[in-house]
Amino acid sequence: MTVRHHRTIAVLGLVLVPVAGLTGCSSTGDLTCGEFNAQGLVEQTETLSDLLDEHDLDTVDPGNVQGVTQAVSQLCSSDSGAVLDDATDWDSAYW
């Protein structure tokens, strides 16, 4: 390879790496119920924890874990196209 090829590869790397990182920045709340239902149990647990975290809720609080689990379960049992953020009123003080 010539020096010019090395520079081209280096420039492409600097451009493509940040762009590739942006494609994975979607919110957990944007995940559809169909996508959530296709996950395994461990991945679903991580998704629910991420969802709580996105809404600044304690991810280890038993009430939050139970609340988000029930809310997502209820939503996703009836509408596979719904997004997880529609599972509950995230501004409410109570589940």
N, CA, C and O atoms as CSV, one atom per row, in Angstrom:
chain,resi,resn,atom,element,x,y,z
A,1,MET,N,N,0.836,-1.182,0.000
A,1,MET,CA,C,0.000,0.000,0.000
A,1,MET,C,C,0.876,1.239,0.000
A,1,MET,O,O,1.972,1.258,0.560
A,2,THR,N,N,0.366,2.250,-0.634
A,2,THR,CA,C,1.107,3.504,-0.663
A,2,THR,C,C,0.681,4.375,0.506
A,2,THR,O,O,-0.285,4.078,1.209
A,3,VAL,N,N,1.412,5.435,0.692
A,3,VAL,CA,C,1.086,6.381,1.758
A,3,VAL,C,C,-0.296,6.987,1.515
A,3,VAL,O,O,-1.046,7.242,2.457
A,4,ARG,N,N,-0.619,7.210,0.260
A,4,ARG,CA,C,-1.921,7.788,-0.080
A,4,ARG,C,C,-3.047,6.848,0.339
A,4,ARG,O,O,-4.067,7.301,0.858
A,5,HIS,N,N,-2.874,5.548,0.121
A,5,HIS,CA,C,-3.900,4.580,0.519
A,5,HIS,C,C,-4.071,4.548,2.033
A,5,HIS,O,O,-5.188,4.431,2.538
A,6,HIS,N,N,-2.955,4.653,2.751
A,6,HIS,CA,C,-3.028,4.672,4.216
A,6,HIS,C,C,-3.810,5.895,4.705
A,6,HIS,O,O,-4.606,5.803,5.639
A,7,ARG,N,N,-3.570,7.029,4.064
A,7,ARG,CA,C,-4.284,8.250,4.448
A,7,ARG,C,C,-5.777,8.101,4.157
A,7,ARG,O,O,-6.615,8.492,4.970
A,8,THR,N,N,-6.099,7.546,3.018
A,8,THR,CA,C,-7.501,7.354,2.641
A,8,THR,C,C,-8.203,6.449,3.652
A,8,THR,O,O,-9.318,6.741,4.083
A,9,ILE,N,N,-7.562,5.379,4.018
A,9,ILE,CA,C,-8.143,4.451,4.990
A,9,ILE,C,C,-8.300,5.139,6.343
A,9,ILE,O,O,-9.311,4.955,7.021
A,10,ALA,N,N,-7.314,5.924,6.733
A,10,ALA,CA,C,-7.386,6.622,8.019
A,10,ALA,C,C,-8.530,7.634,8.025
A,10,ALA,O,O,-9.261,7.732,9.011
A,11,VAL,N,N,-8.691,8.389,6.931
A,11,VAL,CA,C,-9.767,9.379,6.843
A,11,VAL,C,C,-11.124,8.685,6.852
A,11,VAL,O,O,-12.045,9.142,7.529
A,12,LEU,N,N,-11.260,7.595,6.115
A,12,LEU,CA,C,-12.521,6.851,6.115
A,12,LEU,C,C,-12.843,6.329,7.509
A,12,LEU,O,O,-14.001,6.345,7.926
A,13,GLY,N,N,-11.845,5.875,8.219
A,13,GLY,CA,C,-12.051,5.389,9.580
A,13,GLY,C,C,-12.540,6.487,10.502
A,13,GLY,O,O,-13.411,6.257,11.341
A,14,LEU,N,N,-11.986,7.677,10.352
A,14,LEU,CA,C,-12.408,8.799,11.194
A,14,LEU,C,C,-13.828,9.232,10.881
A,14,LEU,O,O,-14.538,9.708,11.766
A,15,VAL,N,N,-14.248,9.076,9.647
A,15,VAL,CA,C,-15.598,9.461,9.255
A,15,VAL,C,C,-16.600,8.366,9.584
A,15,VAL,O,O,-17.677,8.661,10.103
A,16,LEU,N,N,-16.279,7.124,9.300
A,16,LEU,CA,C,-17.237,6.034,9.451
A,16,LEU,C,C,-17.460,5.605,10.895
A,16,LEU,O,O,-18.578,5.228,11.246
A,17,VAL,N,N,-16.458,5.648,11.726
A,17,VAL,CA,C,-16.623,5.197,13.113
A,17,VAL,C,C,-17.656,6.043,13.857
A,17,VAL,O,O,-18.546,5.471,14.487
A,18,PRO,N,N,-17.583,7.382,13.816
A,18,PRO,CA,C,-18.619,8.159,14.510
A,18,PRO,C,C,-20.009,7.941,13.921
A,18,PRO,O,O,-20.989,7.899,14.666
A,19,VAL,N,N,-20.115,7.803,12.604
A,19,VAL,CA,C,-21.414,7.570,11.964
A,19,VAL,C,C,-21.965,6.228,12.392
A,19,VAL,O,O,-23.160,6.118,12.665
A,20,ALA,N,N,-21.139,5.216,12.458
A,20,ALA,CA,C,-21.588,3.894,12.893
A,20,ALA,C,C,-22.077,3.946,14.327
A,20,ALA,O,O,-23.038,3.261,14.676
A,21,GLY,N,N,-21.437,4.744,15.160
A,21,GLY,CA,C,-21.861,4.874,16.541
A,21,GLY,C,C,-23.213,5.544,16.682
A,21,GLY,O,O,-23.954,5.250,17.620
A,22,LEU,N,N,-23.547,6.442,15.765
A,22,LEU,CA,C,-24.827,7.135,15.831
A,22,LEU,C,C,-25.995,6.216,15.507
A,22,LEU,O,O,-27.104,6.451,15.988
A,23,THR,N,N,-25.785,5.200,14.724
A,23,THR,CA,C,-26.888,4.332,14.337
A,23,THR,C,C,-27.400,3.513,15.511
A,23,THR,O,O,-28.532,3.032,15.460
A,24,GLY,N,N,-26.625,3.338,16.548
A,24,GLY,CA,C,-27.055,2.543,17.681
A,24,GLY,C,C,-27.563,3.389,18.847
A,24,GLY,O,O,-27.646,2.888,19.968
A,25,CYS,N,N,-27.901,4.640,18.616
A,25,CYS,CA,C,-28.273,5.548,19.691
A,25,CYS,C,C,-29.772,5.653,19.906
A,25,CYS,O,O,-30.230,6.605,20.538
A,26,SER,N,N,-30.536,4.722,19.411
A,26,SER,CA,C,-31.970,4.817,19.606
A,26,SER,C,C,-32.319,4.549,21.058
A,26,SER,O,O,-31.576,3.891,21.785
A,27,SER,N,N,-33.439,5.060,21.454
A,27,SER,CA,C,-33.918,4.914,22.819
A,27,SER,C,C,-34.520,3.524,23.028
A,27,SER,O,O,-35.123,2.954,22.119
A,28,THR,N,N,-34.349,2.994,24.225
A,28,THR,CA,C,-34.973,1.713,24.566
A,28,THR,C,C,-36.482,1.843,24.460
A,28,THR,O,O,-37.163,0.887,24.088
A,29,GLY,N,N,-37.004,3.005,24.780
A,29,GLY,CA,C,-38.440,3.241,24.700
A,29,GLY,C,C,-38.991,3.163,23.295
A,29,GLY,O,O,-40.198,2.995,23.117
A,30,ASP,N,N,-38.131,3.281,22.283
A,30,ASP,CA,C,-38.553,3.180,20.891
A,30,ASP,C,C,-38.675,1.736,20.421
A,30,ASP,O,O,-39.165,1.486,19.320
A,31,LEU,N,N,-38.240,0.792,21.233
A,31,LEU,CA,C,-38.311,-0.624,20.892
A,31,LEU,C,C,-39.779,-1.031,20.804
A,31,LEU,O,O,-40.578,-0.655,21.662
A,32,THR,N,N,-40.137,-1.791,19.784
A,32,THR,CA,C,-41.524,-2.238,19.671
A,32,THR,C,C,-41.758,-3.470,20.533
A,32,THR,O,O,-40.821,-4.171,20.916
A,33,CYS,N,N,-43.009,-3.713,20.825
A,33,CYS,CA,C,-43.360,-4.899,21.607
A,33,CYS,C,C,-42.957,-6.172,20.867
A,33,CYS,O,O,-42.550,-7.150,21.495
A,34,GLY,N,N,-43.065,-6.169,19.550
A,34,GLY,CA,C,-42.649,-7.333,18.770
A,34,GLY,C,C,-41.176,-7.618,18.953
A,34,GLY,O,O,-40.776,-8.772,19.101
A,35,GLU,N,N,-40.362,-6.565,18.942
A,35,GLU,CA,C,-38.924,-6.725,19.159
A,35,GLU,C,C,-38.651,-7.177,20.588
A,35,GLU,O,O,-37.799,-8.035,20.821
A,36,PHE,N,N,-39.375,-6.597,21.545
A,36,PHE,CA,C,-39.207,-6.968,22.945
A,36,PHE,C,C,-39.594,-8.432,23.159
A,36,PHE,O,O,-38.875,-9.173,23.829
A,37,ASN,N,N,-40.714,-8.842,22.598
A,37,ASN,CA,C,-41.190,-10.223,22.768
A,37,ASN,C,C,-40.247,-11.244,22.140
A,37,ASN,O,O,-40.217,-12.401,22.561
A,38,ALA,N,N,-39.481,-10.827,21.142
A,38,ALA,CA,C,-38.537,-11.728,20.483
A,38,ALA,C,C,-37.252,-11.915,21.293
A,38,ALA,O,O,-36.459,-12.810,21.001
A,39,GLN,N,N,-37.046,-11.075,22.305
A,39,GLN,CA,C,-35.843,-11.175,23.139
A,39,GLN,C,C,-35.962,-12.346,24.110
A,39,GLN,O,O,-37.062,-12.778,24.454
A,40,GLY,N,N,-34.825,-12.841,24.538
A,40,GLY,CA,C,-34.779,-13.846,25.589
A,40,GLY,C,C,-35.022,-13.194,26.942
A,40,GLY,O,O,-35.037,-11.967,27.049
A,41,LEU,N,N,-35.211,-13.997,27.962
A,41,LEU,CA,C,-35.533,-13.495,29.294
A,41,LEU,C,C,-34.467,-12.546,29.842
A,41,LEU,O,O,-34.804,-11.507,30.411
A,42,VAL,N,N,-33.202,-12.882,29.681
A,42,VAL,CA,C,-32.117,-12.032,30.190
A,42,VAL,C,C,-32.116,-10.693,29.466
A,42,VAL,O,O,-31.975,-9.643,30.093
A,43,GLU,N,N,-32.271,-10.728,28.155
A,43,GLU,CA,C,-32.269,-9.489,27.377
A,43,GLU,C,C,-33.499,-8.632,27.709
A,43,GLU,O,O,-33.401,-7.406,27.754
A,44,GLN,N,N,-34.652,-9.269,27.940
A,44,GLN,CA,C,-35.845,-8.513,28.339
A,44,GLN,C,C,-35.623,-7.817,29.678
A,44,GLN,O,O,-36.022,-6.667,29.859
A,45,THR,N,N,-34.988,-8.512,30.611
A,45,THR,CA,C,-34.692,-7.930,31.920
A,45,THR,C,C,-33.778,-6.720,31.765
A,45,THR,O,O,-33.991,-5.696,32.413
A,46,GLU,N,N,-32.766,-6.829,30.914
A,46,GLU,CA,C,-31.857,-5.712,30.659
A,46,GLU,C,C,-32.604,-4.551,29.993
A,46,GLU,O,O,-32.361,-3.388,30.312
A,47,THR,N,N,-33.502,-4.870,29.081
A,47,THR,CA,C,-34.280,-3.842,28.388
A,47,THR,C,C,-35.160,-3.081,29.375
A,47,THR,O,O,-35.232,-1.853,29.326
A,48,LEU,N,N,-35.831,-3.812,30.274
A,48,LEU,CA,C,-36.683,-3.156,31.267
A,48,LEU,C,C,-35.853,-2.276,32.198
A,48,LEU,O,O,-36.289,-1.185,32.566
A,49,SER,N,N,-34.675,-2.732,32.578
A,49,SER,CA,C,-33.779,-1.934,33.410
A,49,SER,C,C,-33.341,-0.673,32.661
A,49,SER,O,O,-33.316,0.413,33.239
A,50,ASP,N,N,-32.999,-0.812,31.390
A,50,ASP,CA,C,-32.610,0.337,30.568
A,50,ASP,C,C,-33.769,1.326,30.446
A,50,ASP,O,O,-33.564,2.539,30.467
A,51,LEU,N,N,-34.986,0.798,30.320
A,51,LEU,CA,C,-36.169,1.644,30.203
A,51,LEU,C,C,-36.372,2.462,31.476
A,51,LEU,O,O,-36.644,3.661,31.407
A,52,LEU,N,N,-36.241,1.823,32.630
A,52,LEU,CA,C,-36.325,2.548,33.900
A,52,LEU,C,C,-35.240,3.616,33.982
A,52,LEU,O,O,-35.508,4.748,34.383
A,53,ASP,N,N,-34.027,3.260,33.605
A,53,ASP,CA,C,-32.899,4.179,33.648
A,53,ASP,C,C,-33.136,5.391,32.749
A,53,ASP,O,O,-32.818,6.517,33.132
A,54,GLU,N,N,-33.689,5.170,31.562
A,54,GLU,CA,C,-33.967,6.272,30.633
A,54,GLU,C,C,-34.953,7.277,31.220
A,54,GLU,O,O,-34.948,8.453,30.857
A,55,HIS,N,N,-35.792,6.801,32.125
A,55,HIS,CA,C,-36.789,7.676,32.742
A,55,HIS,C,C,-36.390,8.081,34.160
A,55,HIS,O,O,-37.223,8.500,34.963
A,56,ASP,N,N,-35.089,7.944,34.446
A,56,ASP,CA,C,-34.510,8.362,35.730
A,56,ASP,C,C,-35.193,7.713,36.932
A,56,ASP,O,O,-35.397,8.352,37.964
A,57,LEU,N,N,-35.543,6.436,36.784
A,57,LEU,CA,C,-36.146,5.675,37.871
A,57,LEU,C,C,-35.141,4.659,38.390
A,57,LEU,O,O,-34.316,4.148,37.631
A,58,ASP,N,N,-35.210,4.370,39.666
A,58,ASP,CA,C,-34.315,3.427,40.311
A,58,ASP,C,C,-34.512,2.038,39.709
A,58,ASP,O,O,-35.608,1.480,39.762
A,59,THR,N,N,-33.461,1.495,39.147
A,59,THR,CA,C,-33.549,0.210,38.436
A,59,THR,C,C,-33.552,-0.997,39.355
A,59,THR,O,O,-33.826,-2.109,38.905
A,60,VAL,N,N,-33.254,-0.804,40.627
A,60,VAL,CA,C,-33.255,-1.940,41.561
A,60,VAL,C,C,-34.403,-1.857,42.564
A,60,VAL,O,O,-34.553,-2.749,43.399
A,61,ASP,N,N,-35.209,-0.810,42.496
A,61,ASP,CA,C,-36.364,-0.687,43.376
A,61,ASP,C,C,-37.408,-1.728,42.971
A,61,ASP,O,O,-37.853,-1.732,41.823
A,62,PRO,N,N,-37.806,-2.612,43.895
A,62,PRO,CA,C,-38.757,-3.679,43.555
A,62,PRO,C,C,-40.076,-3.160,42.983
A,62,PRO,O,O,-40.653,-3.784,42.093
A,63,GLY,N,N,-40.553,-2.025,43.487
A,63,GLY,CA,C,-41.792,-1.451,42.963
A,63,GLY,C,C,-41.648,-1.013,41.517
A,63,GLY,O,O,-42.559,-1.212,40.714
A,64,ASN,N,N,-40.503,-0.416,41.176
A,64,ASN,CA,C,-40.254,-0.007,39.791
A,64,ASN,C,C,-40.131,-1.218,38.875
A,64,ASN,O,O,-40.689,-1.241,37.778
A,65,VAL,N,N,-39.398,-2.219,39.336
A,65,VAL,CA,C,-39.203,-3.428,38.517
A,65,VAL,C,C,-40.546,-4.108,38.273
A,65,VAL,O,O,-40.859,-4.477,37.141
A,66,GLN,N,N,-41.339,-4.273,39.328
A,66,GLN,CA,C,-42.646,-4.908,39.177
A,66,GLN,C,C,-43.567,-4.048,38.312
A,66,GLN,O,O,-44.274,-4.568,37.448
A,67,GLY,N,N,-43.560,-2.739,38.543
A,67,GLY,CA,C,-44.422,-1.846,37.776
A,67,GLY,C,C,-44.126,-1.845,36.289
A,67,GLY,O,O,-45.035,-1.958,35.468
A,68,VAL,N,N,-42.847,-1.717,35.942
A,68,VAL,CA,C,-42.501,-1.678,34.518
A,68,VAL,C,C,-42.735,-3.038,33.869
A,68,VAL,O,O,-43.135,-3.110,32.707
A,69,THR,N,N,-42.490,-4.113,34.609
A,69,THR,CA,C,-42.710,-5.452,34.067
A,69,THR,C,C,-44.194,-5.660,33.754
A,69,THR,O,O,-44.540,-6.155,32.682
A,70,GLN,N,N,-45.066,-5.281,34.686
A,70,GLN,CA,C,-46.500,-5.443,34.465
A,70,GLN,C,C,-47.007,-4.528,33.350
A,70,GLN,O,O,-47.813,-4.944,32.519
A,71,ALA,N,N,-46.530,-3.281,33.337
A,71,ALA,CA,C,-46.983,-2.326,32.328
A,71,ALA,C,C,-46.586,-2.772,30.920
A,71,ALA,O,O,-47.401,-2.725,29.999
A,72,VAL,N,N,-45.348,-3.197,30.758
A,72,VAL,CA,C,-44.879,-3.642,29.440
A,72,VAL,C,C,-45.579,-4.941,29.040
A,72,VAL,O,O,-45.955,-5.116,27.881
A,73,SER,N,N,-45.751,-5.838,29.989
A,73,SER,CA,C,-46.433,-7.097,29.710
A,73,SER,C,C,-47.861,-6.855,29.233
A,73,SER,O,O,-48.313,-7.471,28.268
A,74,GLN,N,N,-48.560,-5.966,29.905
A,74,GLN,CA,C,-49.936,-5.664,29.526
A,74,GLN,C,C,-49.994,-5.021,28.142
A,74,GLN,O,O,-50.819,-5.406,27.313
A,75,LEU,N,N,-49.130,-4.051,27.890
A,75,LEU,CA,C,-49.105,-3.382,26.588
A,75,LEU,C,C,-48.776,-4.367,25.475
A,75,LEU,O,O,-49.446,-4.402,24.443
A,76,CYS,N,N,-47.737,-5.164,25.695
A,76,CYS,CA,C,-47.232,-6.035,24.635
A,76,CYS,C,C,-48.093,-7.273,24.417
A,76,CYS,O,O,-47.926,-7.964,23.412
A,77,SER,N,N,-48.995,-7.563,25.320
A,77,SER,CA,C,-49.880,-8.705,25.109
A,77,SER,C,C,-50.989,-8.369,24.121
A,77,SER,O,O,-51.653,-9.264,23.600
A,78,SER,N,N,-51.190,-7.073,23.863
A,78,SER,CA,C,-52.287,-6.685,22.978
A,78,SER,C,C,-51.859,-5.986,21.691
A,78,SER,O,O,-52.646,-5.899,20.749
A,79,ASP,N,N,-50.613,-5.481,21.636
A,79,ASP,CA,C,-50.205,-4.693,20.468
A,79,ASP,C,C,-48.710,-4.854,20.207
A,79,ASP,O,O,-47.891,-4.187,20.839
A,80,SER,N,N,-48.358,-5.731,19.286
A,80,SER,CA,C,-46.938,-5.990,19.005
A,80,SER,C,C,-46.257,-4.815,18.311
A,80,SER,O,O,-45.028,-4.758,18.265
A,81,GLY,N,N,-47.029,-3.885,17.775
A,81,GLY,CA,C,-46.450,-2.721,17.107
A,81,GLY,C,C,-46.250,-1.527,18.030
A,81,GLY,O,O,-45.631,-0.538,17.638
A,82,ALA,N,N,-46.765,-1.612,19.249
A,82,ALA,CA,C,-46.624,-0.503,20.199
A,82,ALA,C,C,-45.166,-0.374,20.634
A,82,ALA,O,O,-44.416,-1.350,20.625
A,83,VAL,N,N,-44.780,0.831,21.012
A,83,VAL,CA,C,-43.425,1.053,21.515
A,83,VAL,C,C,-43.460,1.029,23.037
A,83,VAL,O,O,-44.468,1.387,23.647
A,84,LEU,N,N,-42.362,0.607,23.643
A,84,LEU,CA,C,-42.308,0.424,25.088
A,84,LEU,C,C,-42.591,1.699,25.871
A,84,LEU,O,O,-43.125,1.633,26.978
A,85,ASP,N,N,-42.249,2.844,25.325
A,85,ASP,CA,C,-42.525,4.102,26.025
A,85,ASP,C,C,-44.015,4.329,26.240
A,85,ASP,O,O,-44.398,5.121,27.101
A,86,ASP,N,N,-44.859,3.648,25.473
A,86,ASP,CA,C,-46.311,3.794,25.623
A,86,ASP,C,C,-46.876,2.910,26.732
A,86,ASP,O,O,-48.091,2.879,26.931
A,87,ALA,N,N,-46.028,2.202,27.446
A,87,ALA,CA,C,-46.494,1.248,28.454
A,87,ALA,C,C,-47.105,1.924,29.671
A,87,ALA,O,O,-47.985,1.351,30.314
A,88,THR,N,N,-46.660,3.119,29.996
A,88,THR,CA,C,-47.146,3.777,31.212
A,88,THR,C,C,-46.978,5.283,31.102
A,88,THR,O,O,-46.331,5.780,30.180
A,89,ASP,N,N,-47.553,5.992,32.031
A,89,ASP,CA,C,-47.352,7.430,32.147
A,89,ASP,C,C,-46.083,7.639,32.968
A,89,ASP,O,O,-46.103,7.536,34.194
A,90,TRP,N,N,-45.002,7.929,32.294
A,90,TRP,CA,C,-43.695,8.018,32.943
A,90,TRP,C,C,-43.591,9.197,33.882
A,90,TRP,O,O,-42.681,9.239,34.709
A,91,ASP,N,N,-44.506,10.171,33.783
A,91,ASP,CA,C,-44.473,11.336,34.662
A,91,ASP,C,C,-45.257,11.109,35.945
A,91,ASP,O,O,-45.167,11.915,36.871
A,92,SER,N,N,-46.016,10.037,36.016
A,92,SER,CA,C,-46.811,9.742,37.199
A,92,SER,C,C,-45.915,9.375,38.383
A,92,SER,O,O,-44.851,8.779,38.212
A,93,ALA,N,N,-46.360,9.737,39.570
A,93,ALA,CA,C,-45.600,9.394,40.775
A,93,ALA,C,C,-45.884,7.956,41.221
A,93,ALA,O,O,-45.186,7.424,42.084
A,94,TYR,N,N,-46.886,7.342,40.647
A,94,TYR,CA,C,-47.296,5.987,41.050
A,94,TYR,C,C,-47.445,5.100,39.832
A,94,TYR,O,O,-47.725,5.569,38.729
A,95,TRP,N,N,-47.252,3.800,40.055
A,95,TRP,CA,C,-47.496,2.836,38.991
A,95,TRP,C,C,-48.984,2.625,38.912
A,95,TRP,O,O,-49.454,1.847,38.082
